[in-house]
Amino acid sequence: MPDTIFPQSAHIHVPRQLATLRQILNATDGLRAPGVFRDKGSESELKSIRDKVSKPGATASSVRTRDSLAVASAIKMFFRDLPVQLCNEIPAQAIMETKDPQRAWIAAMRMHPMNRE
């Protein structure tokens, strides 16, 4: 089953590449790494991860790395490379005040359609 953003809406899902990167980050225990999402990993490892994850059918098990900082950098680059900037579309105040999934879903529906698919 693919990762879902909002369980009540089956058509909104996490893109395959992003889901794979999340799985790799979890496998490397990356969220516990000092400086994760702040520090940058190895450039060569980052390029290798991005190349492997972008191939059709790529899975977390097909990408071997121990560099969680490079994986986190790949996640940041995924969002940076979106054709329409995702986080700039949702008003920051709406995100900060959202306490229930229904309101989060409503805020997400304000995004550009390319970022919702």
C-alpha positions in Angstrom: 0.0 0.0 0.0 1.5 3.4 -0.9 2.1 6.0 1.7 -0.9 8.3 2.0 -1.1 11.9 3.2 -4.8 11.8 4.2 -6.3 8.4 4.8 -9.8 9.6 3.9 -8.6 10.6 0.4 -7.3 7.7 -1.6 -6.2 9.8 -4.6 -3.7 11.8 -2.6 -0.5 9.9 -2.1 3.1 10.4 -1.4 5.1 10.2 -4.6 7.1 7.0 -5.0 10.5 8.7 -4.9 9.7 10.5 -1.7 8.3 7.4 -0.1 11.4 5.5 -1.0 13.6 8.2 0.4 11.6 8.1 3.7 12.1 4.4 3.9 15.8 4.7 3.3 16.1 7.5 6.0 14.2 5.3 8.5 16.5 2.3 7.6 19.6 4.4 8.3 18.0 5.7 11.6 18.5 9.0 10.0 16.1 11.0 12.1 18.5 10.5 15.0 21.5 11.6 13.1 23.0 14.9 14.4 22.4 17.7 11.9 19.9 15.8 9.8 18.1 18.2 7.4 20.7 20.9 8.3 24.0 19.4 7.3 24.7 18.1 3.8 25.9 14.5 3.2 28.5 13.4 0.7 28.0 14.9 -2.8 28.9 11.6 -4.5 26.5 9.7 -2.2 23.8 12.2 -2.8 24.1 11.9 -6.5 24.1 8.1 -6.3 21.0 8.1 -4.1 19.1 10.5 -6.4 20.1 8.5 -9.5 19.0 5.2 -8.0 15.7 6.5 -6.6 14.7 8.1 -9.8 14.8 4.8 -11.7 11.4 3.2 -12.3 10.8 0.4 -9.9 13.5 1.5 -7.4 13.0 0.4 -3.8 14.6 1.2 -0.6 16.4 -2.1 -0.6 17.9 -1.3 -4.0 19.7 1.8 -2.6 22.5 0.9 -0.2 23.8 3.8 1.9 24.8 4.6 5.4 24.9 8.4 4.8 21.6 9.6 6.3 22.6 13.2 5.8 22.8 12.5 2.0 19.3 10.9 2.1 17.9 13.9 4.0 19.6 16.2 1.4 17.9 14.1 -1.4 14.5 14.7 0.4 15.1 18.4 0.5 16.1 18.5 -3.1 12.9 16.5 -4.0 10.8 19.4 -2.6 13.0 22.0 -4.1 12.7 20.5 -7.6 8.9 20.4 -7.6 7.5 22.4 -10.5 5.3 24.4 -8.1 6.7 25.2 -4.7 4.7 23.1 -2.3 5.2 24.8 1.1 4.9 28.3 -0.3 1.3 27.6 -1.4 -0.2 26.9 2.1 -0.4 29.9 4.3 1.9 29.3 7.3 -0.8 30.4 9.7 -3.1 27.7 8.4 -0.5 25.1 9.0 0.3 26.4 12.5 -3.3 26.5 13.6 -4.3 23.1 12.1 -5.2 20.7 14.9 -7.4 18.1 13.1 -6.9 16.1 9.9 -10.0 17.7 8.2 -8.6 21.2 8.5 -5.2 19.9 7.2 -6.9 18.4 4.2 -8.7 21.6 3.5 -5.4 23.5 3.7 -3.8 21.0 1.3 -6.6 21.3 -1.2 -5.5 25.0 -1.6 -2.3 23.7 -3.2 -1.7 23.8 -7.0 -3.1 20.6 -8.5 0.3 19.4 -9.7 1.5 19.2 -6.1 -1.6 17.3 -5.0 -1.2 14.4 -7.4 
